Amino acid sequence: MLNLPSLPLHDERLRRIASAAAKGGGGMLGVGTAIAGTAVGLAAFQAHQARRTIGTPTIAPPYADGRYLPAGKTAVRGVSLRLAVLGDSGAASLGAGVAGETIGATLAAGLADASGRAVVLSNAAVVGAQSSDLAAQIERVLTIRPHVAVIVIGGNDVTHLVRPGTAARILADAVRELRSAGVQVVVGTCPDLGAVRPLGAPLRQIASRLSRELATAQRTEVVAAGGRAVPLAEILNDLFYAEPNVYFSSDQFHPSSAGYRAVAYALLPEVLKAAGISSEIPALTSGSPSDSAA
């Protein structure tokens, strides 16, 4: 049984996210048939237009790397847990206001509270990254020998029309490389890009179908490669579709601080299991590193 602490009313919805994530999310989402060539051509044009509307990011994601301690602690003895985050701008938390609101910081703080140990966070995610860019990120994070790696990737594969099967197989190769190095891997599968407001019809429907197809392929490939898959679209769609002004940032494409907090709640149960910790979920608060990671 998942034991969740009492949370402020504002966080009750997030408590339900963590509870649903701990139970494995909803059922597998159905996927549609392949899109005809003419539709792909239209999608390519509209994707280009959407990228122009969203624009090129002019700010960097908050830097959140460092050493996180359990709440209320000023020092903790023993070996630190090492957490790595890889992926795209979502993994980097572009759109979050401050470091403590990023996915990495929230997960590190939650992991520290649940384990009673210090957690060293290293985020190698790159804005604009596709699945094919994971190899370079893995090379970087393996230098810290992480215990757990969290990957969030897929949105850019969809907007660049990479075939779902191709992107998922590349992701699986990345998971296998990390697993062969002794790293536990948690993957947040591709979000549903149909929730993105700058995408017009029919691109919105096409993007939704492609992202769901990719998420399904990712889930299958990740599990086969020895990783843990978290179906982000299944868990979070209701929030992002119902309240885009709350869960998306000002560019209407990347999540807001509230959106990243919701993503962290969805990922945390599997992160705790990957670290060998019981599935009791701590009350997540904005985390800040206590000092620089060595």
C-alpha positions in Angstrom: 0.0 0.0 0.0 1.3 3.4 -0.9 1.4 5.7 2.1 1.2 9.4 1.2 1.6 12.2 3.6 -1.0 14.9 4.2 -0.4 17.6 1.6 -1.8 21.1 1.3 -5.0 21.4 -0.7 -3.0 22.8 -3.6 -1.0 19.6 -3.7 -3.8 17.1 -3.4 -3.9 16.6 -7.2 -0.2 15.9 -7.2 -0.7 13.4 -4.4 -3.1 11.6 -6.7 -0.5 11.7 -9.5 2.0 10.0 -7.3 -0.5 7.4 -6.2 -1.5 6.7 -9.8 2.1 6.5 -10.9 3.0 4.0 -8.1 0.2 1.8 -9.4 1.6 1.9 -12.9 -0.6 4.5 -14.5 -3.7 3.8 -16.6 -4.2 1.2 -19.3 -2.1 1.2 -22.5 -3.3 3.9 -24.8 -4.5 2.8 -28.2 -2.4 3.8 -31.2 -3.6 4.6 -34.6 -2.5 3.5 -38.1 0.4 5.0 -40.0 -0.1 8.4 -41.4 -0.4 8.8 -45.2 2.5 10.5 -47.1 0.5 13.6 -47.8 -0.4 14.0 -44.2 3.3 13.7 -43.2 4.1 16.4 -45.6 1.5 18.7 -44.1 2.7 17.8 -40.6 6.3 18.7 -41.5 5.1 22.1 -42.7 3.0 22.7 -39.7 5.7 21.5 -37.4 8.1 24.0 -38.9 5.4 26.7 -38.4 4.9 25.7 -34.8 8.6 25.8 -34.1 8.6 29.4 -35.4 5.6 30.3 -33.2 7.2 28.8 -30.1 10.5 30.3 -31.0 14.1 29.6 -29.9 14.7 29.6 -26.2 16.5 32.7 -25.0 17.1 31.5 -21.5 18.9 28.5 -20.1 17.2 26.0 -17.8 17.9 26.6 -14.1 21.2 25.0 -12.9 20.3 22.5 -10.2 23.3 20.2 -9.9 24.6 19.6 -6.4 24.2 17.7 -3.2 20.8 17.4 -1.7 20.2 16.6 2.0 17.0 15.2 3.7 14.7 18.0 4.9 15.9 19.5 8.1 19.3 18.0 7.9 22.6 20.0 7.8 24.8 17.0 7.4 24.4 13.3 6.6 27.0 10.6 7.0 27.4 7.7 4.7 27.7 7.2 0.9 25.6 9.6 -1.1 23.1 8.3 -3.7 24.0 9.6 -7.2 21.2 10.6 -9.5 21.6 11.5 -13.2 19.0 13.2 -15.4 19.3 12.9 -19.2 17.1 13.9 -22.2 15.7 17.0 -23.8 14.5 20.4 -22.6 11.8 18.7 -20.5 14.4 16.8 -18.6 16.5 20.0 -18.3 13.3 21.7 -17.0 13.3 24.7 -19.4 10.5 26.9 -18.2 11.0 26.3 -14.5 11.5 29.5 -12.5 14.3 28.5 -10.2 16.6 25.5 -9.6 14.4 24.0 -6.8 11.5 23.7 -9.2 13.2 21.5 -11.8 12.5 17.8 -12.2 16.0 16.9 -11.1 16.0 19.0 -7.9 12.5 17.8 -7.0 13.5 14.2 -7.5 16.8 14.6 -5.6 15.0 16.2 -2.7 12.4 13.5 -2.6 15.0 10.7 -2.9 17.0 12.3 -0.1 14.0 12.6 2.2 12.8 9.0 1.5 16.3 7.4 1.9 17.7 9.6 4.7 20.8 9.9 2.6 22.5 12.7 0.7 21.8 12.7 -3.1 24.2 14.1 -5.6 22.4 15.3 -8.8 24.0 15.7 -12.2 21.8 16.8 -15.1 23.2 16.2 -18.6 20.0 17.0 -20.5 20.3 19.3 -23.5 17.6 21.6 -24.9 16.6 20.3 -28.3 18.0 16.8 -27.9 16.5 13.9 -29.7 17.0 10.2 -28.8 20.0 10.1 -31.0 21.8 12.6 -28.7 21.6 10.4 -25.6 24.9 8.6 -26.3 26.9 11.8 -25.7 24.9 12.5 -22.5 25.6 9.0 -21.2 29.3 9.4 -21.7 29.2 12.5 -19.5 27.1 11.0 -16.7 28.9 7.7 -16.4 31.9 9.7 -15.0 29.9 10.2 -11.8 28.8 6.5 -11.7 25.2 7.2 -10.9 23.0 4.7 -9.0 19.9 5.9 -10.9 19.5 7.6 -14.2 16.2 9.3 -15.2 15.6 9.9 -18.9 12.8 12.1 -20.4 13.0 12.2 -24.2 10.8 12.0 -27.3 9.2 15.4 -27.9 11.8 16.5 -30.4 11.7 13.1 -32.1 8.1 13.7 -32.8 8.4 17.3 -34.0 11.3 16.2 -36.3 9.2 13.3 -37.5 11.6 10.6 -36.5 9.9 7.2 -36.9 8.6 6.0 -33.5 10.2 2.6 -33.8 13.6 4.1 -34.7 13.5 6.6 -31.8 12.4 3.8 -29.4 15.2 1.5 -30.5 17.8 4.2 -30.0 16.4 4.9 -26.5 16.6 1.1 -25.7 20.3 1.1 -26.8 20.9 3.9 -24.3 19.1 2.1 -21.5 21.2 -1.1 -22.2 24.4 0.9 -22.1 23.5 2.4 -18.7 22.3 -1.0 -17.4 25.5 -2.6 -18.5 27.3 -0.1 -16.3 25.3 -1.0 -13.3 22.9 2.0 -13.4 19.2 1.6 -12.7 17.2 3.5 -15.4 13.8 5.2 -15.2 12.3 6.6 -18.4 9.5 9.1 -18.6 7.9 8.2 -22.0 7.0 10.8 -24.5 4.3 13.3 -23.4 1.2 13.8 -25.5 2.1 16.8 -27.8 -1.5 17.2 -28.7 -1.8 19.3 -25.5 0.5 21.9 -27.0 -1.6 25.0 -27.9 0.6 26.4 -30.7 -0.1 23.3 -32.7 -3.1 23.8 -35.0 -5.3 21.2 -36.5 -4.6 18.8 -38.1 -1.1 18.8 -36.7 -2.3 18.6 -33.2 -4.1 15.4 -33.9 -1.2 14.0 -35.8 1.3 15.0 -33.1 -0.9 13.4 -30.5 -1.0 10.2 -32.4 2.7 10.2 -33.2 3.6 10.9 -29.6 1.4 8.2 -28.3 2.8 5.7 -30.8 6.3 6.7 -29.6 5.4 6.4 -26.0 4.0 2.9 -26.5 7.1 1.9 -28.5 9.4 3.4 -25.8 7.6 1.6 -23.0 8.0 -1.8 -24.8 11.6 -1.2 -25.7 12.7 0.2 -22.3 11.2 -2.7 -20.3 12.9 -5.2 -22.7 16.2 -3.4 -22.2 15.9 -3.7 -18.4 14.6 -0.2 -17.6 11.5 1.1 -15.9 9.0 3.0 -18.0 6.6 5.7 -16.6 3.8 6.6 -19.0 3.7 10.3 -18.5 0.9 11.0 -21.0 -1.4 8.5 -19.3 -0.7 10.0 -15.9 -0.6 13.7 -16.7 -2.9 14.3 -19.7 -5.9 15.4 -17.7 -3.9 18.1 -16.0 -2.2 19.5 -19.1 -5.3 19.4 -21.3 -7.6 20.9 -18.7 -5.4 23.7 -17.4 -2.7 24.6 -19.9 -2.3 28.1 -18.4 -1.2 26.4 -15.2 0.9 23.6 -16.4 2.6 25.1 -19.4 5.1 28.0 -19.2 4.8 31.2 -21.1 6.1 29.7 -24.4 3.1 27.3 -24.3 5.3 24.4 -25.2 7.5 23.6 -22.2 5.9 22.8 -18.8 5.8 25.5 -16.1 7.2 25.0 -12.6 3.8 23.4 -11.7 4.1 21.2 -14.7 7.6 20.0 -13.8 6.4 19.3 -10.2 3.7 17.1 -11.6 6.2 15.3 -13.8 8.4 14.7 -10.8 5.5 13.3 -8.8 4.8 10.9 -11.7 8.4 9.7 -11.8 9.3 9.5 -8.1 7.7 6.2 -7.3 9.8 4.4 -9.9 12.9 6.4 -8.9 12.5 5.2 -5.3 12.0 1.6 -6.4 15.1 1.9 -8.7 17.1 3.1 -5.7 15.9 0.1 -3.6 13.7 2.2 -1.4 10.1 1.4 -0.3 7.4 3.2 -2.2 6.4 5.6 0.5 6.3 9.0 -1.1 7.6 12.0 0.9 5.9 15.4 0.8 7.8 17.0 -2.1 9.1 20.5 -1.6 11.2 22.7 -3.7 14.7 21.4 -3.3 18.0 23.3 -3.4 21.4 21.8 -3.3 23.2 22.2 0.0 26.5 22.6 -1.7 28.2 21.8 -5.0 28.5 18.2 -6.0 32.0 16.8 -6.0 
